[in-house]
Each structure stands twice: as C-alpha cells, then as structure tokens.
Amino acid sequence: MVSCPHRITVVSFLTRLVRPGPAVAAALVLCALPLAGCDDDGRGDAGAPGVGDPYFPRAGNGGYDVSHYGLTLSYDPGSRRLTGRAVVTARATRDLAAFDLDLAGLDVRDVTVEGRRAGVRRSGQELVVRPAEALGAGEVFETVVRYSGRPRTLTDPDGSQEGWLHTADGALALGEPVGGMAWFPGDHHPSDKAAYDLTVTVPEGLTAVSNGQLTRTTTAGGRTTFTWHTAEPMASYVATLAIGRYEVRRATTGGGVPVFTAVDPEQADDSRAVLARLPEIMDWATYNFGPYPFSSTGAIVERPEDAGYALETQNRPVFPGAPDTGTLVHELAHQWFGDSVTPRTWRDMWLNEGFATYAEWLWDEDHGGDSAQETFDTLYDEGEDGDEHLWDFPPAKPPGAAHLSGRPVYARGAMVVHMIRRTVGDDAFYDLVQGWTAARRHGTASTADFTAYVERQAPDEDWAPIWKTWLYGEGKPPRP
C-alpha cells in the first residue's frame, strides 16, 4: 500500500493561499484525482475491484453490501443519450478508505459520499471512489453518482449481446451476466441483491417499462415520466428497462398477483393467446414451487431483431417475439429459480437453468404431453446424435464463461433434478422443492448449499453417485 501525504499537503496549502478561479480549480481537481488510487492513508483499506467470481473475476466489488438503488434517468432515443443520477445505499463490511463501483463507459460528472464530494478515477469498468472521510465497518452510507453519455452494447464471451440494446423505437437493457453496468453504477454480481426505485423520463408517446410495480406516471412539456418500485431484493443482472411503443395490458392471477404485460404492436396478435395463459401458468407454478416470491408479474415482448434471446428479468421476463408456451413457462419458473433463489456465483448457473428447464418437463407432464421420465429417456437415448453437446461438460462445472448457457447447464441440469425426483418419489420431491424455495427466498445459494440441503432432507439416501456422475462427472453417465 502507498500513502500520499505530500500531495495532500500541497493541495491543502494551495487552497489556503488563494481562492481558486475556474482554471486553478480545475488544475487542483486534476492534482487531487490520483488520491483515489492510494490504497491506504491510515484510515482503512480499499474495497476490492471484484468478488473473485470464477468466470467474471472483476464483476462485483468487495467491502460493502448494497441495500437500495435509486435511479433517476432521462433518455432520448433520437440522440441515444442517457442522463442519470444513481443513489446507491450500502453498508460497509469493513473499514473503507476507498471502494469500487462497476460502470462500463458513460461520463461521470461527479460523485458524493454522504453528501461530500469524493475523489474518483476510472480503471476499465471500475469507478474507484475515495470518500472525504473513511467509512467504518458496519456504517451505512449513501453514494450519489451523476453521469451521462451513450450507453454501450456489450458482447458476452458466448457472442450474445447485453447491456444497452438500441431498438427501432427506443432501447432495451438486459443484464445477464454483467450488462447492468452499461447503464447504472453498482455492485454488479448476483451475490449482492438490493431493492430498486427507478424513475425514467422519455419522449411523450413512448412507454418505459421496468421491474416491480408502476407507482406513478406524469406527462409535462412533451415528456413522460414513469416511476417503478421493486421492494424485494433483486440481482442487477435481472434488472431491466424497456423503452418504446407498447400495447400494455393488465390482469390478475388467481392468487391475486397483478399482471403487467408490454408488447410491441408488431407482436401483439401473435402474443395474445399465449400471454392470456400467463395467470394460469403462474397459478400452476405457485402450486408446484411454493408461494410466488414477488408482488407483481408479467412480460415484455420485443421484436425478434431487438433481442436475441429471452431473459428472466425479475417480475416480467423479456421475449424476442411472441413466446411459445414452453418458453413462457421456463422464464416464469425462473422467478423462483434464479430471481428469488439467486446463484451465489456464475458457476452455480445450473441451479437456475436446470430447474427452469425441468419446469417445462413438468408442465408437459401435467398438460397431456410426455412425462418427465419420457423426456429424460429421450434425451439420454438421443443425446449423442440429436443433441451432440449434451455431454460436453458437467452442469456444475462449465469449462469457461462462454459455456454458461451451454446445453449441459440446461438439459443435463434438468436431468439432475429428475434424478433427485426418482430417488425420493413425487411427494417428497415437491416437499423438497418448496422447502428449498422457502429456505432461500430472496437470497443466494451455491451448488454446495443445494446438495447439502437435499442430503439433509433425505438423509437415508446415498447421494454421492448422483453428484459424482450427473452433477460433476465428465461424459455420459451410465443409464440409471
């Protein structure tokens, strides 16, 4: 660690000598900026620029835990310019002289911590912030970042695009795995979940759709402001913002959960029938997986050219064109598996995709299609020819970030879930699943957490062969 006492002394001395004019003040700010790079001034440590995720080591940040994001945004689709003010409320988990926020691109105007101007510098995707006074362990603090610019579209290791996607009539923000940092500063790793309040202003005639519940809409001076509130904890990768022209519909599930859908007009006719089944699917999922963990549900349907994939954005998944029933079931099941029970690291992705894929199998089984066992057998028998990548790697150990959405994570992950069901029987299986979603509700979980939970629920079974061959084993397991 390097201290900077001489630079502090020089700047302090100069500010006492003169009342700086604009040019002098700018020079003093430039002289002071390197202070943000000092790791230790005797008041604490710097937070880590990443949490050490096995696939995205610089994602997230160490030293604090975020509890709330307050985002005030304005967007102009014509210029593609975003102006934002982010209020990040967090608790220091250790003494901090400095900390990082993830922010890819965008110009930062200023940063304050607890109302006082903070030192700041950029280091790739990291925004390194040095508060005027060090933060003590356990201290709750508020950081305000004012920023603007043209948000970036990011390319993932698997070639897909995320971040800020420009559409024909607006924009779409998608965040898996790290795209949230393209449009707001924060701790962008699934291990740190928070509540959100988002206020966004767009040209009149456009609609801005986000997570949670729409609490207010106002129009003035040719622009409309939408305010969205997400009370339940949310990982930033399932935060979304969709701006464009939409047909908006509202409904209610049988359990009384509000449904809000926003559909691009070009997709309205093709989407109407399948989205009409959304309340039915929600009630079915609640019966099988336990109480719905959020205060609203719904969907956002864009044009196929606007998004290359569906994503389980919290409360209302995003679809590239009208979804089929299986895809709608999959993304709604993610509200339990992924959005509420969130992977602790990206290596635990199969806990999301394996369960959501198995939900499709269960839906088919309950609605006149193949049984889950028949689907399992078909995959096992035809996996080498009909699905040549099924056995490429074990679902709990993808070989790299480019493989997080690979077939083993989805289909072989679902096969692991089915092996659990075969072992304990149907009644115990549904008890186990509902117990899992209740025990980890609004939290995070690792693969080790899940296997330990299963072993506690069924202590008389020998789980080692399933974990060894189906979850972690290389190649095609022997027929069960």
Salt bridges, closest charged atoms under 4 A:
ASP41 OD2 - ARG43 NE 2.45
ASP41 OD2 - ARG130 NH1 3.44
ASP53 OD2 - HIS189 NE2 2.78
ASP110 OD2 - ARG146 NH2 2.38
GLU133 OE2 - ARG116 NH1 2.89
ASP169 OD1 - ARG303 NH2 3.47
ASP197 OD2 - HIS68 NE2 2.72
ASP197 OD1 - HIS229 ND1 2.71
GLU247 OE1 - ARG272 NH2 3.70
ASP264 OD2 - ARG303 NE 3.17
GLU266 OE2 - ARG303 NH1 3.45
ASP269 OD1 - ARG272 NH1 3.07
GLU280 OE1 - ARG277 NE 3.07
GLU280 OE2 - HIS367 NE2 3.96
ASP306 OD2 - ARG303 NE 3.32
GLU312 OE1 - HIS334 NE2 3.79
GLU353 OE1 - HIS330 NE2 3.03
GLU353 OE1 - HIS334 NE2 3.00
GLU360 OE2 - HIS330 ND1 2.77
GLU365 OE1 - ARG421 NH2 2.93
ASP381 OD1 - ARG479 NH2 2.09
GLU384 OE2 - LYS476 NZ 3.99
ASP387 OD2 - ARG407 NH2 2.74
GLU388 OE2 - HIS389 NE2 3.60
ASP392 OD2 - HIS389 ND1 2.83
ASP426 OD1 - ARG421 NE 2.83
ASP449 OD2 - ARG344 NH1 3.06
ASP449 OD1 - ARG440 NH2 3.76
